[in-house]
Amino acid sequence: MQAEVCRSFSHPKRIELLNLLEGGEKSVGELVEAMEAKGLWKSPGGKTPDATLYASILRDLRKGKDARFKKAAPGKFALNR
């Protein structure tokens, strides 16, 4: 279990996402835009990266107090500290 958690946090996209949120709350669009600028996100064949990331964050929010993210404002997310 601990190895799985460490592996999931060591992925470059996840690390960058957490680093981006260190600077304060951001919208999903802002997060995707910043990750695209750093070459960490490519949207293949019409898929919507905003919807993909939004769905991933919502799945994480269902973990309650163990979630990595929190809803900071309408359409904005921040790190859950």
N, C-alpha and C positions, 0 to 999 in steps of 0.2 A: 504494500500500500504506500509506504513512504517513498519508495523508488518511483512509483507511478506519479505521485504528486511532484516530486523533484523534476522528473522528466517533463511533465506538462508545463511547469514554470520556466524551464530552461529553453523552450522554443523561442527563437528570435522574434517572431510576431507577437507572442504573448508578453515577452519582456518589453518590447517597444510599446505595446498598448498600455502596460502598467506605467512605463516611463512618461508617456504622453499625459496620462491622468494625474501624475504627480504634480503637474503644473496647474491643476484645478479642473473644474468641471468642463466637459466638452460634449458636443453632440456627436452622434454616430457619424454624420457626414464629415465633421471636422476630423474625427479619428481616422476614417478611411482616407481622406484627402492627404493627411500627414503621412500615413503609411504608404500610400501610392507614391508620394514624393520621395520617399526613402527606398523605393523599390521593393517593399515588403508585401505589396498587394497588387495583384493583376486581376482584372475582371475579364475572364474568358467568355467569349461568345454570348454577350447579352445578359449574363447573370448580373444581378444587382448586389454589389458588395455591401451597400448600406443595409439592405434587408438581411443579408447573411450575418453581419456583425450584430445587428439589432436583435435578431433571434438568439444569437449566442449569449448576448448580455442578459436577455430576458430569462433564458434557461438558468444562468448563474444566479439571478435574483431570486429564483425559487428556492435556493438553498437557505434563505433566511439570514440568520446572523453569521453563517459561514460563507456567505457570498463575498466575492472579491470586489464587486461593484455595488453602488447604490444609486438610486434615482435622486439626483440633486435638485432638479427643477424640471418643469415640463420639457421633454426632449433632450435633457442633459443628464449625463452620468458622471460619477466621480468614484474614487477609490473608497471602499468601505473599510475604514480604520477602526 
